[in-house]
Amino acid sequence: DSSADIQADISPMSGTVKEDLTELATFIDQILKDNDQAKVVVHCAMGMERSPLTVVWYLHTKLGKTLDEAYDIVMKARASVVDRRSWINT
């Protein structure tokens, strides 16, 4: 049972990817700050693009990792990740 659920559509053609990711990163950060025992699950259909990018953006914006560092962390956990930083126009 989850006390917090959010669904978001991260679409590379939306023009709002960075804003959408920032909203999700803020949501994740707040959940983790509110409860030090909390766990957050981020998923998408294949776990290769959208969910990894969301976690990368969280690590970058909330924990101060560079995008390279964040992708390294995520790719060590899931080798099939596809780097989609181009979706955020950085």
Backbone as a chain_set.jsonl record, in Angstrom:
{"seq": "DSSADIQADISPMSGTVKEDLTELATFIDQILKDNDQAKVVVHCAMGMERSPLTVVWYLHTKLGKTLDEAYDIVMKARASVVDRRSWINT", "coords": {"N": [[0.839, -1.182, 0.0], [0.553, 2.189, -0.831], [1.252, 5.428, 0.314], [1.53, 7.608, -1.216], [1.058, 8.397, -4.479], [1.922, 9.126, -7.777], [1.484, 9.967, -11.117], [3.074, 10.564, -14.15], [3.532, 11.879, -17.381], [6.235, 11.721, -19.21], [7.19, 13.129, -21.942], [9.206, 13.355, -24.728], [8.666, 15.156, -26.77], [7.063, 17.097, -25.745], [7.923, 19.585, -24.892], [8.068, 20.307, -22.294], [9.686, 18.799, -20.693], [11.873, 19.253, -18.906], [10.651, 20.832, -16.923], [8.648, 19.06, -16.072], [10.233, 16.958, -15.071], [11.536, 18.3, -13.009], [9.411, 18.845, -11.297], [8.742, 16.208, -10.568], [11.164, 15.434, -9.334], [11.161, 17.144, -7.153], [8.902, 16.196, -5.821], [9.743, 13.56, -5.181], [11.931, 14.194, -3.538], [10.627, 15.5, -1.416], [9.045, 13.431, -0.345], [11.049, 11.71, 0.583], [12.337, 13.359, 2.431], [10.31, 13.829, 4.282], [9.981, 11.399, 5.522], [12.293, 9.414, 6.807], [12.435, 6.722, 6.523], [11.176, 6.121, 4.231], [10.612, 4.769, 0.957], [11.065, 5.068, -2.507], [9.639, 4.289, -5.566], [10.352, 4.39, -8.911], [9.122, 4.111, -12.061], [8.724, 3.039, -15.484], [7.49, 1.942, -18.674], [9.555, 0.295, -19.876], [11.792, 0.853, -18.376], [14.091, 2.086, -19.252], [14.431, 4.654, -20.296], [12.602, 6.948, -19.509], [12.049, 6.614, -16.655], [14.726, 6.198, -15.647], [15.812, 8.699, -16.427], [14.31, 10.401, -14.85], [15.214, 9.702, -12.269], [17.91, 10.343, -12.584], [17.649, 13.115, -12.946], [16.634, 13.83, -10.442], [18.855, 13.118, -8.809], [20.675, 14.937, -9.825], [19.47, 17.551, -9.515], [18.608, 17.657, -6.85], [20.485, 16.369, -5.226], [22.88, 17.301, -6.063], [24.584, 16.093, -7.93], [26.567, 15.837, -10.898], [25.32, 15.612, -14.266], [26.672, 13.579, -15.6], [27.768, 12.113, -13.42], [25.377, 11.334, -12.173], [24.144, 9.773, -14.186], [26.077, 7.74, -14.313], [25.755, 6.519, -11.792], [23.097, 5.561, -11.989], [23.306, 3.904, -14.234], [25.026, 1.947, -13.297], [23.347, 0.59, -11.637], [21.413, -0.263, -13.39], [22.027, -1.574, -16.292], [20.898, -1.366, -18.837], [20.056, 1.201, -19.339], [19.266, 4.049, -21.28], [20.842, 6.916, -22.308], [19.229, 9.862, -22.05], [19.599, 12.589, -21.807], [19.452, 14.566, -23.688], [16.8, 15.131, -23.947], [16.234, 17.022, -22.068], [17.413, 19.242, -22.927], [20.086, 20.117, -22.272]], "CA": [[0.0, 0.0, 0.0], [1.355, 3.397, -0.956], [0.609, 6.639, 0.796], [1.712, 8.663, -2.212], [1.175, 7.927, -5.854], [1.87, 10.176, -8.784], [1.751, 9.497, -12.469], [3.467, 11.667, -15.017], [3.872, 11.494, -18.742], [7.433, 12.406, -19.681], [7.189, 12.991, -23.395], [10.295, 14.174, -25.26], [8.173, 16.157, -27.713], [6.114, 17.978, -25.065], [8.469, 20.906, -24.621], [8.022, 20.561, -20.85], [10.381, 17.703, -20.016], [12.654, 19.76, -17.769], [9.699, 21.243, -15.894], [8.015, 17.843, -15.549], [11.231, 16.253, -14.269], [11.766, 19.09, -11.801], [8.259, 18.585, -10.433], [8.9, 14.858, -10.036], [12.307, 15.432, -8.414], [10.698, 17.815, -5.934], [7.994, 15.25, -5.169], [10.58, 12.498, -4.608], [12.705, 14.796, -2.458], [9.732, 15.765, -0.283], [8.698, 12.134, 0.253], [12.219, 11.207, 1.312], [12.598, 14.247, 3.566], [9.224, 13.697, 5.255], [10.063, 10.121, 6.212], [13.612, 8.843, 6.513], [12.257, 5.291, 6.244], [10.42, 6.008, 2.976], [11.234, 4.263, -0.255], [10.383, 5.58, -3.689], [9.783, 3.468, -6.765], [10.143, 5.153, -10.144], [9.116, 3.121, -13.144], [8.06, 3.291, -16.755], [7.206, 0.685, -19.364], [10.746, -0.524, -20.094], [12.833, 1.189, -17.417], [15.324, 2.39, -19.985], [14.537, 6.062, -20.68], [11.884, 7.925, -18.692], [12.301, 6.475, -15.211], [16.113, 6.537, -15.332], [16.009, 10.139, -16.558], [13.71, 11.004, -13.664], [16.141, 9.49, -11.156], [19.088, 11.162, -12.898], [17.309, 14.513, -12.689], [16.576, 13.95, -8.983], [20.234, 13.121, -8.305], [21.31, 16.167, -10.3], [18.896, 18.787, -8.966], [18.399, 17.616, -5.39], [21.661, 15.867, -4.516], [24.05, 18.01, -6.547], [25.434, 15.31, -8.833], [26.561, 16.26, -12.296], [24.548, 14.659, -15.068], [27.533, 12.417, -15.823], [27.793, 11.325, -12.176], [24.051, 10.754, -11.962], [23.973, 8.668, -15.133], [26.967, 6.649, -13.889], [25.098, 5.842, -10.665], [21.914, 4.851, -12.478], [23.737, 2.841, -15.163], [25.592, 0.856, -12.497], [22.215, -0.163, -11.101], [20.632, -0.817, -14.506], [22.908, -1.452, -17.453], [20.162, -1.12, -20.08], [19.625, 2.595, -19.397], [19.623, 4.834, -22.458], [21.064, 8.307, -21.919], [18.275, 10.753, -22.72], [19.77, 13.965, -21.335], [19.075, 15.471, -24.773], [15.392, 15.485, -23.755], [16.122, 18.178, -21.177], [18.077, 20.355, -23.636], [21.236, 20.673, -21.552]], "C": [[0.876, 1.234, 0.0], [0.585, 4.601, -0.459], [0.727, 7.777, -0.209], [1.92, 8.037, -3.58], [1.102, 9.129, -6.768], [2.174, 9.523, -10.126], [2.08, 10.71, -13.317], [3.834, 11.115, -16.379], [5.063, 12.328, -19.189], [7.547, 12.135, -21.168], [8.244, 13.913, -24.0], [9.835, 15.279, -26.208], [7.263, 17.192, -27.058], [6.603, 19.407, -24.912], [8.506, 21.25, -23.141], [8.781, 19.507, -20.049], [11.12, 18.192, -18.77], [11.727, 20.153, -16.613], [9.034, 20.032, -15.253], [8.978, 17.075, -14.65], [11.511, 16.985, -12.961], [10.627, 18.893, -10.809], [8.367, 17.202, -9.789], [10.046, 14.782, -9.034], [11.926, 16.083, -7.088], [9.78, 16.898, -5.139], [8.79, 14.139, -4.484], [11.338, 13.026, -3.394], [11.835, 15.009, -1.22], [9.339, 14.467, 0.42], [9.847, 11.634, 1.12], [12.562, 12.067, 2.518], [11.557, 14.089, 4.669], [9.342, 12.425, 6.086], [11.381, 9.448, 5.853], [13.573, 7.338, 6.283], [11.555, 5.052, 4.903], [11.276, 5.427, 1.864], [10.392, 4.759, -1.419], [10.674, 4.647, -4.851], [9.439, 4.349, -7.961], [10.19, 4.149, -11.281], [8.406, 3.652, -14.378], [7.927, 1.939, -17.451], [8.427, -0.235, -19.47], [11.873, -0.249, -19.095], [14.163, 1.553, -18.061], [15.509, 3.884, -20.248], [13.912, 6.992, -19.638], [12.168, 7.796, -17.192], [13.768, 6.714, -14.867], [16.387, 8.039, -15.43], [15.428, 10.873, -15.351], [14.645, 10.875, -12.466], [17.417, 10.309, -11.366], [18.807, 12.623, -12.561], [17.188, 14.777, -11.19], [17.99, 14.035, -8.405], [20.951, 14.421, -8.663], [20.788, 17.394, -9.551], [18.797, 18.795, -7.452], [19.619, 17.164, -4.612], [22.969, 16.43, -5.058], [25.017, 17.213, -7.412], [25.448, 15.968, -10.209], [25.712, 15.253, -13.069], [25.374, 13.409, -15.361], [27.575, 11.518, -14.594], [26.467, 10.615, -11.954], [23.805, 9.585, -12.909], [24.874, 7.494, -14.778], [26.332, 5.831, -12.764], [23.943, 4.98, -11.159], [22.319, 3.691, -13.387], [24.414, 1.68, -14.433], [24.486, -0.021, -11.919], [21.413, -0.856, -12.202], [21.384, -0.571, -15.807], [22.188, -1.088, -18.751], [19.679, 0.316, -20.244], [20.144, 3.264, -20.669], [19.721, 6.29, -22.023], [20.146, 9.208, -22.736], [18.391, 12.185, -22.211], [19.418, 14.975, -22.428], [17.602, 15.913, -24.651], [15.228, 16.714, -22.874], [16.873, 19.38, -21.727], [19.214, 20.975, -22.825], [22.499, 20.399, -22.34]], "O": [[1.843, 1.309, 0.758], [-0.592, 4.773, -0.774], [0.075, 8.809, -0.05], [2.843, 7.251, -3.794], [0.306, 10.043, -6.548], [3.022, 8.638, -10.229], [1.438, 11.754, -13.208], [4.379, 10.018, -16.499], [4.915, 13.507, -19.511], [7.948, 11.051, -21.592], [8.183, 15.127, -23.807], [10.565, 16.248, -26.418], [6.743, 18.074, -27.741], [5.801, 20.335, -24.812], [8.921, 22.346, -22.764], [8.54, 19.345, -18.853], [10.996, 17.598, -17.699], [12.003, 19.833, -15.457], [8.873, 19.98, -14.034], [8.585, 16.595, -13.587], [11.702, 16.353, -11.921], [10.864, 18.787, -9.606], [8.111, 17.051, -8.595], [9.916, 14.135, -7.994], [12.33, 15.615, -6.024], [9.875, 16.834, -3.913], [8.529, 13.817, -3.325], [11.38, 12.378, -2.349], [12.265, 14.726, -0.102], [9.305, 14.415, 1.65], [9.639, 11.191, 2.25], [13.034, 11.547, 3.529], [11.878, 14.202, 5.852], [8.863, 12.373, 7.218], [11.561, 8.972, 4.732], [14.577, 6.745, 5.888], [11.365, 3.906, 4.495], [12.498, 5.58, 1.844], [9.169, 4.858, -1.325], [11.821, 4.266, -5.085], [8.376, 4.969, -8.011], [11.173, 3.427, -11.446], [7.602, 4.582, -14.314], [8.227, 0.903, -16.856], [8.327, -1.427, -19.177], [12.809, -1.042, -18.986], [15.227, 1.347, -17.477], [16.642, 4.338, -20.409], [14.622, 7.737, -18.963], [12.495, 8.788, -16.54], [14.044, 7.384, -13.872], [17.115, 8.59, -14.604], [16.001, 11.859, -14.888], [14.843, 11.84, -11.728], [17.939, 10.899, -10.42], [19.644, 13.292, -11.954], [17.595, 15.837, -10.716], [18.285, 14.924, -7.606], [21.745, 14.934, -7.875], [21.57, 18.181, -9.017], [18.896, 19.857, -6.836], [19.777, 17.535, -3.449], [24.045, 16.08, -4.573], [26.16, 17.629, -7.602], [24.464, 16.578, -10.628], [25.424, 14.166, -12.57], [24.838, 12.301, -15.37], [27.435, 10.3, -14.708], [26.436, 9.439, -11.591], [23.317, 8.534, -12.493], [24.46, 6.345, -14.934], [26.369, 4.601, -12.784], [23.828, 3.811, -10.79], [21.732, 2.612, -13.311], [24.375, 0.546, -14.91], [24.666, -1.225, -11.736], [20.808, -1.904, -11.975], [21.362, 0.535, -16.346], [22.809, -0.555, -19.67], [18.961, 0.616, -21.197], [21.29, 3.074, -21.074], [18.784, 6.832, -21.436], [20.273, 9.303, -23.957], [17.401, 12.916, -22.182], [19.116, 16.128, -22.12], [17.215, 16.949, -25.193], [14.193, 17.379, -22.927], [16.959, 20.418, -21.07], [19.303, 22.196, -22.701], [23.588, 20.782, -21.913]]}, "num_chains": 1, "name": "protein.A"}
